Amino acid sequence: MPKGPLMIIGGAEDKVRKPTILEHFVALSGGPDARIAVVPTASSLGREVVEVYDALFSKFGAARVDAVRPESREEAHDASLVEVLDKATGVFMTGGNQLKLSSIVCGTPVGEAILRAHERGAVVAGTSAGASIQSSHMVAFGVGGSTPKQRMTQVAAGLGLVDAAVIDQHFDQRNRYGRLLMIVAQSPQLLGIGVDEDTCGLVEDVDGERVMRVLGRGAVTVFDGSRMVSNAHEAKRSAPLLASGIVFHTLPEGTVFNLSTRSLVPQDAVVDPEDAEELAEASRDLRQLARDIAAADAAPAAIRRRLRMRRPRTAPVATRPTEPSQPTEPTEPTEPTEPTEPTEPTEGDPA
């Protein structure tokens, strides 16, 4: 059985105006047959955040929504929580503190149940902290900034649903380029994945390879440092890092990226409906012109000559006088006549 899809959401997903990502999660989870387990351990809101997602997922047609909220590693051994995850067709991990989430869930029966759900084909999704924990290595905490600097962030273990990778979220909105670059500079074997808000990297198995399709209004940024040069092993304290030769990908909605080969997947061009109609109309005009030429049984140059020959027949007479039908003998000019004297008006005639 193929592994289930992963939905890596960069946080702040739209829940009101255009909740495309959350609707897609419910649909992948089975729609009206979906049994969704919400894991809100990372959040400090507790019951409130569960109620929000319960209302949303039920609105989108899910049959059942259950909370799985261990607050300690001891509670993460609770058999009743594991049972809910084992029956779930979709698992959704909320945002919050990703270090809290990983320290409580990873390496426990609850964490193992999430891995089993993925292995048997269930959808595993996570937003913000719930996105970061899906990679093998996870950003624990750190500051923002565009320049990679030594010690600007720290890394913890994730669930490993996405192997040999590190995932960061709220990426562009909180300027987290530098800290993700720092991790890749220190561990070039890891693929750095940064996900913007209201954006999702949908990861699926295709012919034995992991392929990611981008959904949402932002972009997914990928850093491939497999051939990079770095001085991370000798840089001091908070010094800027040398990071040369990194392959940089910015992937907007609709882009497909092969995580296994670290390469872009070419896609067929998508034609706008209005452009398609214009192209169709132009094609019809060309076909009509071809039929006209074929009907005349002549080359376009010959048609133009025939048209020029026809023009005099339809031209106005004043512009081109016609020749007389029969020639006449020329006549001698006549002498001009003397003007006559005007006659006096007679009575009764008007003056």
C-alpha positions in Angstrom: 0.0 0.0 0.0 1.4 3.5 -0.9 2.1 5.9 1.9 -0.5 8.6 2.5 -0.2 12.2 1.4 1.6 14.8 3.6 0.3 18.4 3.8 3.0 20.8 5.0 1.2 24.1 5.7 3.2 27.3 6.4 0.8 28.6 9.0 -2.0 31.2 9.0 -4.0 29.2 6.5 -7.2 30.9 5.3 -10.2 29.6 7.4 -12.9 32.0 6.2 -12.7 33.6 2.7 -10.9 30.9 0.7 -10.1 27.9 2.9 -8.9 25.8 -0.1 -6.1 24.1 1.8 -8.3 22.8 4.7 -11.1 21.8 2.3 -8.5 19.8 0.3 -7.3 18.1 3.5 -10.9 16.9 4.3 -11.4 15.7 0.8 -8.1 13.7 0.8 -9.1 12.3 4.2 -12.3 10.8 2.7 -14.8 13.6 2.6 -18.1 12.4 4.1 -16.2 9.3 5.4 -13.4 11.2 7.0 -12.4 10.5 10.6 -10.0 13.2 11.6 -7.7 13.3 14.7 -6.6 16.8 15.7 -3.3 17.0 17.6 -3.2 20.4 19.4 -0.3 19.6 21.7 1.8 22.5 20.3 -0.9 25.1 21.0 -1.4 26.9 24.3 -5.1 27.5 23.4 -6.0 23.9 24.1 -9.8 23.2 23.8 -10.4 26.4 21.8 -8.2 25.5 18.9 -9.8 22.0 18.7 -13.2 23.6 18.5 -12.1 25.8 15.6 -10.9 22.9 13.5 -13.8 20.7 14.6 -16.2 23.3 13.2 -14.3 23.8 10.0 -13.7 20.1 9.2 -17.4 19.3 10.0 -18.5 22.2 7.8 -16.4 20.7 4.9 -18.2 17.3 5.4 -16.0 15.3 7.7 -17.9 12.5 9.5 -16.0 12.7 12.8 -13.4 14.9 14.5 -11.5 13.8 17.7 -8.9 15.5 19.8 -5.6 13.8 20.6 -3.9 16.1 23.1 -1.1 14.6 25.2 0.4 17.2 27.5 3.4 15.0 28.6 5.3 12.1 27.4 3.5 10.0 29.9 0.1 11.0 28.4 1.5 10.2 25.0 1.5 6.5 26.1 -2.3 6.6 26.6 -3.8 3.6 24.7 -7.1 5.5 24.1 -5.2 8.3 22.2 -3.3 5.7 20.1 -6.6 4.0 19.3 -8.1 7.2 17.9 -5.0 7.7 15.7 -5.1 4.1 14.5 -8.7 4.6 13.2 -8.2 8.1 11.7 -8.2 8.7 8.0 -6.6 12.1 8.5 -4.3 13.5 11.2 -4.0 17.3 11.6 -1.3 18.8 13.9 -1.9 22.4 14.9 0.5 25.3 15.2 2.2 26.5 18.4 5.5 25.6 20.0 7.2 23.0 17.8 9.8 22.1 20.4 7.0 21.3 22.9 5.3 19.1 20.2 8.4 17.2 19.3 9.6 16.7 22.9 6.2 15.2 23.9 5.3 13.2 20.7 8.5 12.0 19.1 9.5 8.5 20.2 6.2 7.8 22.0 3.3 5.5 21.1 1.3 8.6 19.9 4.2 9.5 17.6 4.5 5.9 16.4 0.7 5.9 15.7 1.1 9.0 13.5 3.9 7.2 11.6 1.7 4.1 11.2 -1.2 6.3 9.9 1.1 7.7 7.2 2.3 4.2 6.3 -1.2 2.8 5.8 -2.3 5.6 3.6 -3.9 8.2 5.9 -3.3 11.9 5.3 -1.0 13.6 7.8 -1.2 17.4 7.8 0.3 20.1 10.0 0.3 23.8 10.1 3.2 26.0 11.4 4.7 23.8 14.3 2.7 20.9 12.8 4.6 21.4 9.5 8.0 21.7 11.1 7.7 18.4 13.0 7.1 16.4 9.8 10.8 16.6 8.6 13.6 14.4 10.0 15.3 17.6 11.4 13.2 20.4 12.9 13.9 24.1 13.6 13.5 24.2 17.4 13.7 28.0 17.7 15.8 30.9 16.4 15.7 34.5 15.2 14.8 35.8 11.7 17.0 37.5 9.2 18.2 37.1 5.6 21.9 36.4 6.4 22.9 33.0 7.7 24.9 33.4 10.9 26.5 30.9 13.3 24.2 29.8 16.1 21.2 31.8 14.9 19.0 28.8 15.4 18.9 25.3 16.9 17.7 22.0 15.5 15.7 19.1 17.2 14.5 15.8 15.9 11.2 15.6 14.0 8.9 12.7 13.1 10.9 12.0 9.9 7.9 11.8 7.6 10.0 13.8 5.1 13.4 12.2 5.2 16.8 14.1 4.9 15.0 17.5 5.2 14.4 20.4 7.5 11.2 22.4 7.3 10.6 26.0 8.4 7.2 27.9 8.3 5.9 31.5 8.1 8.9 31.6 5.9 8.8 34.8 3.9 6.5 36.7 6.3 9.0 36.3 9.2 12.1 36.5 7.0 13.5 33.1 8.0 15.9 32.7 5.0 19.0 33.1 7.2 18.2 30.5 9.8 17.2 27.9 7.2 20.4 28.6 5.2 22.4 28.2 8.4 21.0 24.7 9.0 21.7 23.7 5.4 25.2 25.2 5.6 25.9 23.1 8.7 24.3 20.0 7.2 24.5 20.1 3.4 22.9 16.7 3.1 19.6 18.1 4.3 17.1 19.7 1.9 15.9 23.0 3.3 12.2 23.6 2.8 10.6 27.0 3.7 6.8 27.3 3.4 5.0 30.7 3.3 1.7 31.4 5.2 -1.5 30.1 3.6 0.6 27.8 1.5 0.9 24.1 1.4 3.5 21.6 0.1 1.5 18.5 -0.8 3.9 15.5 -0.8 2.8 12.2 -2.4 4.5 9.0 -3.6 4.7 8.9 -7.4 6.4 5.8 -8.9 8.5 5.3 -5.8 9.6 8.9 -5.5 8.5 11.7 -3.2 6.9 14.5 -5.2 5.7 17.8 -3.8 3.0 20.0 -5.4 2.5 23.6 -4.1 -1.0 24.9 -3.2 -2.1 28.2 -1.8 -1.3 31.9 -2.3 2.4 32.0 -1.4 5.4 29.9 -2.3 7.7 27.1 -1.1 11.4 27.9 -1.0 13.9 25.0 -1.4 17.6 25.2 -0.6 19.7 22.3 -2.0 23.2 22.4 -0.6 24.4 19.1 -1.9 27.2 20.8 -3.8 27.8 23.8 -1.6 30.9 25.2 0.0 30.6 26.4 3.6 32.8 27.6 6.5 30.2 26.6 9.1 32.8 24.2 10.7 35.1 27.1 11.6 32.9 30.2 11.9 32.9 31.8 15.3 29.9 32.6 17.5 27.4 34.8 15.5 29.7 35.4 12.4 28.1 35.4 9.0 28.5 32.1 7.2 30.0 31.3 3.8 27.3 29.5 1.8 28.3 29.2 -1.9 26.9 27.0 -4.6 23.5 26.4 -3.0 20.7 25.7 -5.6 17.8 27.9 -4.8 14.2 27.1 -5.9 11.1 29.3 -5.4 8.0 27.3 -6.1 4.6 29.1 -6.5 1.2 27.5 -6.7 0.9 24.7 -9.2 4.7 23.9 -9.3 5.7 20.3 -8.9 9.1 19.4 -7.3 10.7 16.0 -7.0 12.1 15.7 -3.5 13.9 12.5 -4.3 15.9 13.8 -7.3 15.8 17.5 -6.0 14.6 18.7 -9.4 11.7 20.6 -10.9 9.1 18.4 -12.6 8.1 20.0 -16.0 4.4 20.7 -16.4 2.2 21.2 -19.4 1.4 24.8 -20.2 -2.0 26.0 -18.9 -3.8 28.3 -21.3 -6.2 31.0 -20.0 -9.8 30.4 -21.1 -10.0 33.9 -22.7 -6.7 33.3 -24.5 -7.9 29.9 -25.7 -11.0 31.5 -27.2 -9.0 34.1 -29.0 -6.7 31.4 -30.4 -9.7 29.3 -31.5 -11.2 32.3 -33.3 -7.9 33.0 -35.1 -7.7 29.4 -36.1 -11.2 29.5 -37.5 -10.3 32.6 -39.6 -7.2 30.9 -40.9 -9.2 27.9 -41.9 -11.8 30.1 -43.7 -9.0 31.8 -45.6 -7.5 28.5 -46.6 -11.0 27.4 -47.9 -11.3 30.6 -49.9 -8.0 30.1 -51.5 -8.7 26.5 -52.3 -12.1 27.4 -53.8 -10.4 30.0 -56.1 -8.0 27.2 -57.3 -5.3 29.8 -57.5 -2.3 31.2 -55.6 -2.8 34.3 -53.5 -0.9 36.3 -56.1 -3.2 35.3 -58.8 -6.2 36.2 -56.7 -4.8 39.7 -56.2 -4.3 40.1 -60.0 -7.9 39.1 -60.7 -9.1 41.5 -58.1 -7.1 44.3 -59.7 -8.6 43.5 -63.1 -12.1 43.7 -61.7 -11.8 47.0 -60.0 -12.3 49.2 -63.2 -15.7 47.6 -63.8 -17.0 48.8 -60.5 -15.2 52.2 -60.5 -17.4 55.3 -60.9 -17.8 56.7 -64.4 -16.5 60.1 -63.6 -13.1 58.7 -62.7 -12.7 56.7 -65.8 -14.7 57.7 -69.0 -15.7 54.9 -71.2 -14.8 54.7 -74.9 -17.6 55.5 -77.5 -19.3 52.4 -78.9 -18.8 53.5 -82.6 -16.2 55.9 -84.0 -17.6 59.1 -85.6 -16.1 61.4 -88.2 -14.6 64.6 -86.9 -16.7 67.7 -87.5 -15.6 71.1 -88.7 -15.8 73.8 -86.0 -18.6 76.3 -86.6 -18.4 80.0 -86.6 -19.6 81.7 -83.5 -23.0 83.4 -84.0 -23.6 87.1 -83.3 -25.4 87.8 -80.1 -29.0 88.9 -80.6 -30.5 92.1 -79.2 -32.8 91.5 -76.2 -36.4 92.0 -77.1 -38.7 94.4 -75.3 -41.1 92.7 -73.0 -44.6 92.6 -74.2 -47.6 93.6 -72.1 -48.6 90.8 -69.9 -45.2 89.2 -69.8 -43.4 89.2 -66.4 -40.6 91.8 -66.1 
